[in-house]
Amino acid sequence: MWVLAVISVMAVGAIAVITDARNESKRIEVNKLTKEIELEQLRLENYDKETEKMRLELEHSKQILLEHNQK
């Protein structure tokens, strides 16, 4: 009888440890995915800014060429 009680207590403890480890693993995975999403958002923002910068540079170059051709 005592053996059954000891085994039950040990089983509950082992299950708690396994559950905690699994939960921590899931928390780490969620944190990783959150960071990946943030990184992708920064990449998209950077892409938009670079695209706008290139558009403005091209527009400026066109203006310079037009002014040069008019002279």
C-alpha positions in Angstrom: 0.0 0.0 0.0 2.8 2.4 0.9 4.6 1.5 -2.2 1.6 2.5 -4.3 1.4 5.9 -2.5 5.1 6.6 -3.0 4.9 5.6 -6.7 1.8 7.9 -7.1 3.6 10.9 -5.5 6.6 10.3 -7.7 4.5 10.0 -10.8 2.7 13.3 -10.0 6.1 14.9 -9.6 7.5 13.5 -12.8 4.4 14.6 -14.7 4.7 18.1 -13.2 8.4 18.3 -14.4 7.5 17.1 -17.9 4.6 19.6 -18.1 6.8 22.5 -17.0 9.5 21.6 -19.5 6.9 21.4 -22.3 5.4 24.7 -21.3 8.8 26.4 -21.2 9.6 24.9 -24.6 6.3 26.4 -26.0 7.1 29.8 -24.4 10.5 29.8 -26.0 8.9 28.9 -29.4 6.3 31.6 -29.1 9.0 34.2 -28.2 11.1 33.0 -31.2 8.1 33.4 -33.5 7.3 36.9 -32.1 10.9 38.0 -32.7 10.8 36.6 -36.3 7.6 38.5 -37.0 9.2 41.7 -35.6 12.3 41.1 -37.8 10.1 40.6 -40.9 8.2 43.8 -40.1 11.5 45.7 -39.9 12.7 44.2 -43.2 9.5 45.3 -44.9 9.8 48.8 -43.4 13.4 48.9 -44.6 12.3 47.7 -48.1 9.7 50.4 -48.3 12.1 53.1 -47.3 14.8 51.9 -49.7 12.2 51.8 -52.5 11.1 55.3 -51.8 14.7 56.5 -51.6 15.4 55.0 -55.0 12.3 56.5 -56.5 13.3 59.9 -55.2 16.8 59.5 -56.6 15.5 58.4 -60.0 13.1 61.4 -60.0 16.0 63.7 -59.1 18.2 62.2 -61.9 15.4 62.7 -64.4 15.0 66.3 -63.4 18.7 66.9 -63.8 18.7 65.3 -67.2 15.7 67.3 -68.3 17.3 70.5 -67.2 20.6 69.6 -68.9 18.8 68.8 -72.2 16.9 72.1 -72.1 20.2 74.1 -72.1 
